[in-house]
Amino acid sequence: MNWNICVVGAGKIGQMIATLLKSSTHYSVTVADHDLTALAAFKKLGIPTRQIDASDAGDLEKGLAGFDAVISAAPFFLTPAIAAAAKTVGAHYFDLTEDVAATNAVRELAEDSKTAFMPQCGLAPGFVGIAGAALAAEFDEIDSLHMRVGALPLFPTNALKYNLTWSTDGLINEYCNPCDAIVNGKLVKTAPLEDYEVLGHDGVEYECFNTSGGLGTLPETLEGKAQAVSYRSIRYPGHCDILKLLLHDLGLERRRDLLKEIFESALPRTDQDVVLVYCTAKGRINGELREKSLINKSYARSIDGVTWSAIQVTTAAGVLGVVDLMRTGALPAQGFVKQEQVKLADFLNTEFGRLYRPGDVTEQNKAA
């Protein structure tokens, strides 16, 4: 069965999603956005487009009618409206949002829906939740699960040691909003930019700290089972201190519009990036205390003669892997669907999930 998909959002991630769908024999794809200039690039690639105003419910419903599925690659604040329109026209719905409030709105829409609603399908949340759930499932008793993810420039040059690689709105959202975690067996909210730690991998030193949204629904799934579950973003050392200066000392957490303007005018974008996923779990197997890790490292790559950044590839593969599983009947086709309902092996065997394989998923089993 082939699916006809509408991708809402003609940005960097939307471009990657549409390109991968166009190359597949199982899908046809149309890209929708309000920006005609952004849509012009897709016409040159032979990908159908349509202009839609996502702030207009009627225009959204008219534009999304007739599609089997809708993928929102639009800013998180448009999520509820796009999801509502997808429900009205009877399309399956997927998005990439890290925003907790937007996800809650999607969950409410899914309660009496005849189609599936699956938010948080990118990298983190998204693939990291699938990987984390698979790691936790290997234990008879899970004690802790810690997930760390970073999308970083290969060649950092500025004081932040960071380049823009995805949505600026989403980035700022992660730095400012409360973070879900399990601490001492209970689901709690923790402060962003806190719980600082240092991580080393392949001879490179990184720093990690709390950011919002990366766990998706995993904490509620593991509440009462695990004593500790956390998510932290990976950055190069020094990044966190500068963020605290900007957000707290200079008060830009209350001026997100100004912070966005500063980031987008001062931080260049780059396609020379690396995505690092680093998950570690501890618990008991056959009565023995054990620790296991799952590490995935992805780089920018060339697809059909075009260079795509690692964050574009991993985010697009994250959502399209689960889309493919739903198309083939491996996931529920109705109601709210969580990332942890996806089996990692099934995901990695989809035509899109295989894009994670060049990064090499490795499990390092160590006795604790």
N, C-alpha and C positions, 0 to 999 in steps of 0.2 A: 504494500500500500504506500503510495506516494503522498506527501503532504505539501500543501501550498502555504507558505509562511510569510507573514508580514513582520519585518524588523522595524520597530519604531525608534528612530534615533540614527542620524547619519554621521555620527562622530567616529573616532578612531576605532572603538570596539565594534560599532555597527558595521563599519567597513570590513572588518575581519570576519564577522559572523556571516555577512552577505556573500563574501568571496568564497568561504568554505561551503556554504549551502549551494552556491551556483556550480561548484565543481562536483557536487554529488548527484548521482542519478536518481536519488530518492526524494529530492525536494525541488520545488520551484520557489523563488523568493522575490519579494517586492520590498523596497525600502521606503519608509514614510518619514517625513520631517516637515517642519514649517519653513525651513531655510532652503530656498531654491538654489542658492550657490552651492551649498553642501550636496544637494541632490544631483547637481550637474556632473559631479565626478562619477556617480554610479551609472549615469546614462552612457558615459564614455566606455564603461566596462560591459555594457549590454545588459545591465540589471534594471528591471522596471522600477519606476519610482512614482510616488504620488505625494502631493502636498497636503499635509494634515495639520490643523491647529490643535495641539493636545490640550489646550486650555478650554476648548469648545467641545462639550460632551456630544452634541449632535454631529459635529464634523468628525469626531473620533469614531462614533458608531457607524456613520456612513462609510468612512474610509477603511474600517476594519472588517466590514461585512464580507462574507464569502471565503474567509481564510480558515484553514484548519487550526492554525496556532498563531499566536502573537508573541513575539519576543520584545520586551522593552529594554532598549539600550539607551533610554533617555535618562535625564537627571532624576534622582530619587524622589524629588517633590512632585513629579508627574505620575509616579507609580499608581496611586489610588485611582486616578481618573482613567488611565490606560487599562488597568485591570477591570474596572467597572464596565468599560466599553466592550472589552473582550467577553465578559460574562453576558452582556446583553446580546451580542451577536453569536454567542454559542461557540466561541473558539477556546482552545486550550491556552493557558497563559504562563509565561516564564519571564523572569527578570533577573537583574544582576545586583539589586539593591543591597546595601549593607545597613540601611536605615531600619531600626526596630519598629518605629511607629508605622512606617509604610508597609512593612511585613505584616503587622497586626491588622492593618486595613485589608490586605489581600486575604488573610486568613478568614476574616469575617465574610468577605465576598464568597469564599469557597464553601461556606457552611451548607448552603442549599443548591450548590451549582451542579449542573449536569456534565460539566467539563472539569478538567484538572487545573489546579492553580499551584504553581511551583515557583516561589520567589527565591532569591538568594542563590542563584545558580552559577555564579562566576568562578573566581579563584578562591577568595576568602571574604565572605562566605561562599560556599560552593564545593569545589574539589577538596578543600581541606577538611570539610565536614564528612565527606565520603571516606577520605583516607583515615581520619581520626576514628570514625565509627568502626571501620574495618580493623584498625589496630586494637581498639577496646574489645572487640568481639573475640579476639584471640585468647583472652584471659577468662579463667573460670570465675575469678573475683577481680574486678578492676579497682585499683586504689586511686591512681591519678592519671590524667591525660592532659598533656601540655602541647599546644600547637603554636608554632611560630612561622610567620610568613613575611617575606619581604620582596618588593619589586624595586630593584635598585639599579642605578647607572653602573655600567662596567668601569667607567673612567670618571669618577667624581672630581669636580674641580672647584666648587664653591664651598663656603663655610658650612652650609647645611649638608653638603655631600649628597645632594639629591637633585634629580631632574623630574619634571612632570612626565608621567608615563600613562596616566589615566585621568578620570574625572576630577577636576579640582574641587568641585562641590562635595563629592564623595570623600576625598582626602581630608578636607577640613571637618566634615561630619565625624569621621573616625577619631580625629584628634580632640574633639570637643564634647562628644556625648558620653554618657555613662556606659560602662562595659559590663556585660553579663559574665558571671563566673560561678563556679561552685567552690566554696571555701568551707572546710570542716563539714562536708556533707550537705551543705545548704546552698540553695540558689540565692545569690546576692548580686548587688551592683557595686562595681569598683570604679575608682576614678581613672579617667584617661591620663596617659603619660606617667603613671605610677607603676610600682612593682618592677623597677628597673633591674635588668640583669645583663650579663655579658655572655656571648655565645661565640664559639670558635668553630669554623668549618673550612676544610681545604686550605688551612694556613692563613685564613682571613679572620680578623676579629670583628664582631658585630655587637651592637647593643639591641636590646629588646625592651619594650614597654607596652602597657595596656593601650589598646585602641578598641573602638566600639564596632560591634556588628559582625566580627569575623567568625564567631562560633555558630551563628545562625540559631537553629532550634536545638542544637546538641546538648546544651546544659539542662534543658527541661527533660530531655530524653534520658540523661544519665543521673538526674537528681534521685537520691536514694540508693544509687548503685556505686557511685564514685565519691571519694572524699575530696578530691580536688580536680577541677577542670578549668583551664585558662587558655586565653588567646592573647598573643602579643605580636606587634609588628616588629620586623627586623629592619634596622637601619645601620649605617656606619656610625662609629663613635663620635659624639658631639652633637648629633642631630637633636636629641631630646632636650638638651639644655637650651638650645636656641629656640626651640618651640615654646618652652616654658617662658622664656623672655618675651616672645611675641604675644603669646596667648594670655599669660597671667600678669607679667609685669607691665606690659604696654596695653593690656586690656583688649586685645584684638579678638578674644573669644566672644566679646559682645559686639564686634564689628566684623562679622564673617564676610560681608560684602567687600570691605576694605582689604581684608587678608587675602581674599581671592584675587583682587586686583593686583596686590603686591606680588603674589606668587606667579600670576600669569604674565606679569610684565618683567619679572626679574629672573624666573627660573625657566630656562629653555627646555624644550622637549627633546627627547632622544630616542632613537630606535636601538641604540647599543646598550642593552640592559640585560639583567639576569633576574630570574624569579627563583627564590629559594623557599621550599616548603620543608619544615623540620618538625616532625611530630614525635613525641616520646610518651610512652605509657609504662606504668608499673602496676603490678598486681600479682596474683597467684595463679599458677598453672600446675595442676596435680599436687597442690599443697606447697609448692616451692615458690618463693618470692622471685619474680623475674622482671626484667625490663626489656622493652623492645622499642626500636625506633624505625620510622619510615621517613626517608629523605628523598626529595625530588628537586632537581636543579634543571632549569630550562633557560635557553638563550634565544636571542633574536635569530630568525632564520629566513631563508628565501623560499617563497612559495609561488610557483608560476612566474618566476623571474622578478618578483617584488619582495623587498625586505620588510618583514613584519616584526615588531618588537615582541619580546618574550611575554609581556603583560597582555598584549593583544591576542597572541596565540593561546596562552593558557586560560584567559578569561573566556574567549570564544569557544574553545574546546570544552570548558567546564559546562557551559549552558547547552551546547549542541550535543554533548555526550548524553545528557539526560533527556533531551528532546528525542534523540534516536531511540533510547530505551523505551520511552513512552509510545513512540510510533510503532514499535515492534511488539508492544503488549507486555513488556517486562516491568512496567510501573503502573500503578492505579491510574485510570483514565477519568477519574471523577473525584472532586473534593480537594482538600489541602494535602500536598505531598511534601515530605521533608527530605533533605539531602541524605540523611542517615538511612533512608529506606533504599538507597541505591547501593548495590554490591560493587565494591571496588573492581573486582575482576571483570564483571560485566561491563562496567564503565570503560575500562581500559581496552576492552575488545571491540568497542564501537569504532566506526570509521573516524570519528572525531577524538574520542578518548585516546586513541593511539598516538596523538600528537604529544601526549605527556611521556610517551615511551622513550623518545630520544634523550630526554632528561634523565632517564633511567631511575625507575622507582627501586630503591634498595632497602632491604630490612636488615638492621644490624641487631642481632639478638645477643644480649649480654646478661649474665647472671648478676643480680643486684647484690 
